[in-house]
Amino acid sequence: MASNEGVRRGTRIPCEISITLTSLDPAHLFSEPCLIILVNPLGCAARFGRPLEVGSAVRLDGLPAGTNVTARVVNCISMGEWEKLWLLGLALDESANVWGIQSPPEDWTL
């Protein structure tokens, strides 16, 4: 039986969506600007001005559809010693096209 581990589900689409990323952890509260640069129905990649712990719960506010969604940090990579930016991998708690993509690829069907 073949394993689906490591198989990406949903074509990734490059974009530039400005949102506000808000912490859901009462011990580490913040609400700061964030730029989403790659999306699919399961999550996104985003540029952010600080590192976040993998597993952190966050809310994405100000999405194109006028909705807010929750997600978990699944990856956090420094974009370089001098950049002061981090690339976050965010997994949506509920898969959906929350990005305002009008004609999503066929593999976005959930």
Protein Blocks (a to p, Z undefined) as FASTA:
>chain_A
ZZfehiaghiadddddddddddfbfklgcddddddfbdcfkbccdddfbdcdehiacdde
hianopacddddfbdcdebjklopacdddddfbgcdfkopabacfklpZZ
